[in-house]
Amino acid sequence: MKIKVQNLDAAAAGDIELNDDIFGLEPRADILHRVVTWQLHNRRGPARAARERSDVARTGKKFGRQKGGGTARHGDRRAPIFIGGGKAHGPRARVFENSLNKKIRALGLKMALSSKARDGKLLILDTLEMANVKTKLLQGSLDKLGLTSALVIDGESVNNGFRLAAANLHKVNVMAAAGANVYDILKHDTLVLSRAAVEKLEARFNG
């Protein structure tokens, strides 16, 4: 698959040949759903448990008379109605981590990349280097390219100037190729890859 390459000024910068085994697959909704669900499950933090009556270290001795004291009848200080007592029906400790086969995870990422390429929502930039690192200038460049909601992926590491300029731009996220994932790719309208990102992603799958 051949696709045009542009620069930040929206000018043509040649062509690039994309691997059809990565960018030319037919997306399957069931695979994408499985990977996104797996990602969101693993993003959840573990639920912290509350101490119940059996977990509270307080005396179990009956501290008052059964009758005649003018107060309610109680057995021990661990009852939920007392300050410091165990919580009744409190939350239990839960871990939400889930597992998914490596082949399915890799296939899901390929299909996410392919879906953007097939829908015309994939943009390849020659480089992310900026002569003048300013958010206003970067916003102008993105407007020229027609980008509003975009995920920008660079190679080994994100160009520092571009990262700083994009830090305050709404709906524009930047990450290195190693962090590319299905959820973030599908969440944004447009996927922007640098030449270095394409090389890194293809090496990731071919390696």
N, C-alpha and C positions, 0 to 999 in steps of 0.2 A: 504494500500500500504506500503510495507516494502522497506526501502532503506538503503544502507550502510552509516555509519558515519566514517569520517576520521579526522585526526588531521592535524596541519599545516605542519607536516613532511611527509604527504601523507601516513601515516600508518593507518591501520584499527583500529577503536575505537568502534566497535559494530554495532548494527542496531537500526533503529528507525521506529516506525509505524506511517505513515502519515494518516491523516483523508481523506478518499476518497471524502467526500463532499466539501473539500477545494482544494485538490491536485489531484483529480481524475476526474474532470469534462471534458466534451468535449468542447474545446474552440470554440467560435463563433466569426467570424471576425466582424460582425455587432455590437456586444456588445462592443468588444475591441475598435473598431473605435469610437463609441459614447463616451466612457469614455476618450480616448486619446484626442479627439477633445474638449471635455468639459474642460479637464485639460489645454490644450494649450490656449484656449480662456481666461480662468481665470488667466493665467500667464501674459497676456498682460496688460500693464499699460494703464490708461486712456489717451486719446488724449487731449492735452491742446489746448484750443480755442485761436484764435488770435482776437484782438479787431478790429472790423469793424467801418465804419463811424459813425454809431449810438452809438457806445460804447466809442468813444473818446470825452473827455471833452475839446473841443476847441470852440472858437467863431464861430457862424454861420453868422456873419455880413459880408456883401460884403466889402472887404477891399481896393478895388481900383476901379477906373473908368472903365466902360465897354469899352470905346474906348479912344484913345488918349494918353494912358500911355506908349505905346511902349512895353508892355508886354502882355502875354496871358490873356484871360478873365477868372477870377475865382470868385466863389461865396463865399466859406468859407475855413477855414484852416483845415477842417477835410478831405479834398480830399486825396486820396491815394498817389498823386504825391509829397506831402509835407512831410518833416521829421516830425515825430510825428503824422501824419495823420493816419486814419484808413486803415487797409489792405484790398485790394480788393479781394474778393473771398477767404478769409482766411480759415484755418482749423476750423471745428466746434468741440465743446466738445463732446466726445463719450466715453461711458463706455462699455467694452467688456465682462463684467461678464455674465455668462450663468448658468442656473440651470439644474440639472439632478437628477432624482429620487434616493434616498438613496439605494434602492434595486438594481438598475442597477449599481450603483457605486460599491457596495459590490460584486455583481455577476461578474463584470469586473475584480476586483482584484483576485477573486477566479480563474477565467479563465486564467488570466496571470500567476498565480502560477502553474496552471495545465498544461499550454502549455510548461513551462520550464521542468516540471517533465516528461511530455510525450515525449519531444524531447531529453531527457537525458542531459539537460543543467542545472539541479538542483544538487547542491553539498551541503551536510550537514557536517558541521564541529563540532567537539565536543566542542571546546571553541576557542575564539580568543585571549586568553592570550598568551603573548610572554615572554620567559625568558630573552631575550636580545632585547630591542626595537631599532632596526636599520632597515632603509629602505632597505639596501642591503640584509640583511638576509631575510626580508619579500619577497623581489623580488625573491630570490632563492626558498623560499617555494612555492610561486605562480607558478614558473616555474615547480617545481616538480608536482604540481597539474594540470598543463596544462592550467592555466588561463592567458588570455590576457586582454580581455574586461569583467569585472566582477562588479556586484553590490553585495556588502557584507552587509547583514542585521544582526544586533545583537538584543538583547532583549530589556529590559527597557531603557538602554542607551548603547552607543557604548563603548567597551573597550578602555580606553584612550591610552594605549600603542599602540594598533593596529591602532587606528585613527591617531596617530602621525607618525607612521612608513609608513602608506599608503598615507599620505598627498601629497607627491610628485610623486606618481606612476600614470603614464598616463593610462587612461581608467579604473581606479579602483576607485569606489566611495563607501563610507561607510555611513550607516544611521541606526538609531534605528528602531525597528519594527513599532513604531507609524507612521513613515514617509513613510512606504511602499506604493508605488503607481504604477499604471499600466504603465504609460509612462516610468519611469526609469527602471522597470523590463524588458520591451520589448526592450528598447534601448540598453541594454548590452547583450553580447552573453551568459554569464553564470550568474545564480543567486546562490549566496552562502548564506546559512542560518546557523546560529549557533543553537545549541539545544535550547538555551533560546529564539531565534527568532521564532522557530517553536512553542514552547509553547505559546509565546505571541500572535502569529498570530491566532492560534487555539482558544485561549481564547477570542480574539477579535471578532471572528465570532460566537462562541458559547455563548458569553455573550450578 
